[in-house]
Amino acid sequence: MVVLQVEEMSCSHCVGTVTRAVLGVDSAAKVDIDLPSKQVKIETHADVAEITDAIIEAGYPVSSSTVV
């Protein structure tokens, strides 16, 4: 599991955009987003850098990532 901190998410539109960005890299990924804490938890076999890049390209800077 990967946990990303995505500070600029603020609404359900942001959640949808980030989710689509992750699924664009790994369509089988399980994405759980906690908007108040701005954490994105992802169960995936894809490369963390690819997922981070996709989220950044979607317009949301990733401030940290942790592989759990």
C-alpha positions as CSV (number, residue, x, y, z in Angstrom):
1,M,0.0,0.0,0.0
2,V,1.1,3.5,-0.8
3,V,0.1,6.6,1.2
4,L,0.4,10.0,-0.5
5,Q,-0.1,13.4,1.0
6,V,-1.9,15.6,-1.5
7,E,-2.4,19.0,0.1
8,E,-4.4,20.8,-2.6
9,M,-7.4,18.5,-2.6
10,S,-10.4,20.4,-1.3
11,C,-13.6,18.9,-2.8
12,S,-15.3,15.9,-4.4
13,H,-14.1,17.1,-7.8
14,C,-10.5,16.9,-6.6
15,V,-11.1,13.4,-5.2
16,G,-12.5,12.3,-8.6
17,T,-9.6,13.8,-10.5
18,V,-7.0,12.2,-8.3
19,T,-8.8,8.8,-8.4
20,R,-8.9,8.9,-12.2
21,A,-5.2,9.8,-12.4
22,V,-4.3,6.8,-10.3
23,L,-6.6,4.5,-12.2
24,G,-5.1,5.7,-15.4
25,V,-1.8,4.2,-14.3
26,D,-3.3,1.0,-12.7
27,S,-6.9,0.3,-13.6
28,A,-7.0,-2.4,-10.9
29,A,-5.8,-0.1,-8.1
30,K,-7.9,0.4,-5.0
31,V,-8.0,4.1,-4.1
32,D,-9.2,5.4,-0.8
33,I,-9.1,9.2,-0.3
34,D,-9.6,10.9,3.1
35,L,-10.3,14.5,2.1
36,P,-10.0,16.1,5.6
37,S,-6.5,14.6,6.1
38,K,-5.7,15.0,2.4
39,Q,-4.3,11.4,2.3
40,V,-4.6,9.1,-0.7
41,K,-4.2,5.4,0.2
42,I,-3.6,3.2,-2.8
43,E,-3.3,-0.6,-3.1
44,T,-1.4,-1.1,-6.3
45,H,1.4,-3.0,-8.0
46,A,2.3,0.0,-10.1
47,D,5.4,2.1,-9.6
48,V,4.9,4.8,-7.0
49,A,6.8,7.3,-9.1
50,E,4.4,6.7,-12.0
51,I,1.4,7.2,-9.8
52,T,2.9,10.4,-8.2
53,D,3.7,11.8,-11.7
54,A,0.1,11.1,-12.9
55,I,-1.4,13.0,-9.9
56,I,1.0,15.9,-10.4
57,E,0.1,16.0,-14.1
58,A,-3.5,16.2,-13.0
59,G,-2.7,19.3,-11.1
60,Y,-2.3,18.1,-7.6
61,P,1.2,18.4,-6.0
62,V,2.2,15.4,-3.9
63,S,4.0,16.5,-0.7
64,S,5.0,13.1,0.6
65,S,4.7,9.4,-0.1
66,T,5.1,6.4,2.1
67,V,5.1,2.7,1.1
68,V,3.4,0.7,3.9
